[in-house]
Amino acid sequence: MKIVMLEARSLGEDVDLSAYETLGDFTAYEDTKPEDTPGRIKDADIVVVNKIPMNEKTLGSADQLKLLCVTATGTNIVDMEYCRKRGITVTNVAGYSTYSVAQHTFALLFYVLEKLNYYDSYVKSGTYCDSPLFTHLDERFFEIRGKVWGIIGLGNIGREVAKIAEAFGCRVIYYSTTGKNSSSAYERVDLDTLLRTSDIVSIHAPLNAATDHLMTLEKFEKMKRSAILINVGRGPIVDEADLVKALTEGMIAGAGLDVLSVEPMRKDNPLRKLQDSRKLVITPHIAWASVEARQRLADETAENIRAWMRGEKRNVV
């Protein structure tokens, strides 16, 4: 079997890919442009991909292709109808980043909530050296114990966040974007109730017709002025221009984002206007990317290949 990995760099240079070498004739490219894809996979039996569109244009000349492995949970890059016509099996990996994303959710929250950039700069600038007082109280922050944590999207990650939030002493409520998700452990509410009630709102939902631009100015106006929004779901769930307005005008207190409407970030993104890290912190889609999560993703994808070779349907989409 000839196995071609098109975007090894998306997993990180520190990830061990030796498992793939035991499965067949393995070639890994650091990066691949869509236009170079047909030439690189023309003799491949198995293709491992992350972001490159997989459709007739990129797959049409890959006559031997039998298995397409997406190193992600979402498979929106794949033309599933075309793959079904060709008899190409498609697999993904779910749940590999649950702990990593949950951890990053709290990292974003505390960075904004406790004004950590401000206090770090205060000390490192030398200002603290000249202080007559052992402490510095100019920027207030609050405990999350006793606060209401509202979760939008109670999937695997949402449930992990809920568990940790409870450990911190929060009361957890949630809104199901599909209307199908139900949990007896937490109170399910409508979106308006969640926005009006919550001190912290975290988004863990997928992007679909129901969530695209879910968070607009109208929604921010319903939130507490002291509320903090965290988005580790998908960028287009939040209207970025409206978020800037909400933060600038004090409709909400702060926001932490790991996902954006277009990635990498465009230079004309309105979020760039807001440089105050006491109100807004942005990370470059790294919540999923702990060392453990990236290795787990690589290993699970390799296991998908092994299972397919045994005739098993493991993580088949």
Long-range contacts (C-beta under 8 A, 24 or more apart in sequence): 1-25, 1-45, 1-46, 1-309, 2-27, 2-43, 2-44, 2-45, 2-46, 2-64, 3-27, 3-44, 3-45, 3-46, 3-47, 3-48, 3-305, 4-28, 4-29, 4-40, 4-41, 4-44, 4-46, 4-47, 4-48, 5-29, 5-47, 5-48, 5-49, 6-32, 6-37, 6-40, 6-41, 6-47, 6-48, 6-49, 6-50, 6-52, 7-31, 7-32, 7-49, 7-50, 7-51, 7-52, 7-71, 10-50, 10-51, 10-71, 11-50, 11-71, 11-294, 11-297, 11-298, 12-289, 12-291, 12-294, 14-291, 14-294, 15-294, 15-295, 15-298, 16-295, 16-298, 17-298, 19-298, 19-299, 19-302, 20-48, 20-302, 20-305, 23-302, 23-305, 23-306, 23-309, 34-58, 38-62, 41-65, 46-305, 48-301, 49-77, 50-77, 51-77, 52-77, 53-77, 53-79, 54-78, 54-79, 54-83, 55-79, 55-82, 56-82, 59-83, 59-86, 59-88, 67-91, 67-305, 67-308, 69-301, 69-304, 69-305, 70-317, 71-297, 71-298, 71-301, 72-297, 73-97, 74-206, 75-317, 78-317, 80-317, 89-308, 89-313, 89-316, 90-316, 90-317, 91-301, 91-304, 91-308, 91-314, 91-315, 91-316, 91-317, 92-315, 92-317, 93-297, 93-300, 93-301, 93-304, 93-315, 94-156, 94-315, 95-156, 96-288, 96-293, 96-296, 96-297, 96-300, 97-157, 97-287, 97-288, 97-289, 97-290, 97-293, 97-296, 97-297, 98-156, 98-157, 98-160, 99-160, 99-290, 99-292, 99-293, 100-287, 100-288, 100-289, 100-290, 100-292, 100-293, 101-157, 101-160, 101-204, 101-232, 101-287, 101-288, 102-157, 102-160, 102-161, 102-164, 103-290, 104-232, 104-258, 104-283, 104-286, 104-287, 105-157, 105-161, 105-202, 105-204, 105-230, 105-232, 105-287, 106-161, 106-164, 108-230, 108-232, 108-256, 108-257, 108-258, 108-281, 108-283, 109-144, 109-200, 109-202, 109-228, 109-230, 109-256, 111-256, 111-277, 111-281, 112-228, 112-254, 112-255, 112-256, 112-277, 112-278, 112-279, 112-280, 112-281, 113-141, 113-142, 113-144, 113-228, 113-254, 114-141, 115-139, 115-141, 115-278, 117-277, 117-278, 117-281, 118-277, 118-278, 139-278, 142-226, 143-169, 144-168, 144-169, 144-170, 144-199, 144-200, 145-169, 145-170, 146-170, 146-171, 147-171, 147-199, 147-200, 148-172, 148-173, 148-197, 148-198, 148-199, 148-200, 149-173, 149-198, 149-199, 149-200, 149-202, 150-174, 150-175, 150-189, 150-194, 150-195, 150-197, 150-198, 150-200, 150-201, 150-202, 151-175, 151-186, 151-201, 151-202, 151-204, 152-177, 152-191, 152-194, 152-201, 152-202, 152-203, 152-204, 152-205, 152-214, 152-233, 153-177, 153-181, 153-203, 153-204, 153-205, 153-206, 153-211, 153-233, 154-181, 154-183, 154-186, 154-204, 155-181, 155-204, 155-205, 157-204, 157-232, 158-202, 158-204, 158-205, 159-183, 161-202, 161-204, 162-186, 165-200, 170-200, 173-197, 173-198, 177-205, 177-206, 177-208, 177-210, 177-211, 177-214, 178-210, 191-219, 192-222, 195-219, 195-222, 195-223, 196-222, 196-223, 196-224, 198-223, 198-224, 198-227, 199-224, 199-226, 199-227, 199-228, 200-227, 200-228, 200-230, 201-227, 201-228, 201-229, 201-230, 202-229, 202-230, 202-231, 202-232, 203-229, 203-230, 203-231, 203-232, 203-233, 203-237, 203-238, 204-232, 204-233, 205-233, 205-234, 205-237, 206-233, 206-234, 207-233, 207-234, 207-235, 207-236, 207-237, 211-237, 212-236, 212-237, 213-237, 213-238, 213-239, 214-238, 215-239, 215-242, 215-243, 216-242, 217-242, 217-245, 217-246, 217-251, 220-245, 220-246, 220-251, 220-252, 221-246, 221-251, 223-251, 223-252, 224-252, 225-250, 225-251, 225-252, 225-253, 226-252, 226-253, 227-252, 227-253, 228-252, 228-253, 228-254, 228-255, 228-256, 229-254, 229-255, 229-256, 230-255, 230-256, 230-257, 231-255, 231-256, 231-257, 231-258, 231-259, 232-258, 232-259, 232-287, 233-259, 234-259, 235-259, 235-260, 235-261, 235-262, 235-263, 236-261, 240-269, 240-270, 240-271, 241-270, 243-271, 244-270, 244-271, 244-273, 244-274, 247-274, 247-279, 247-280, 248-274, 253-279, 254-278, 254-279, 254-280, 255-279, 255-280, 255-281, 256-280, 256-281, 256-282, 256-283, 257-281, 257-282, 257-283, 258-282, 258-283, 258-284, 258-285, 258-286, 258-287, 259-285, 259-287, 260-285
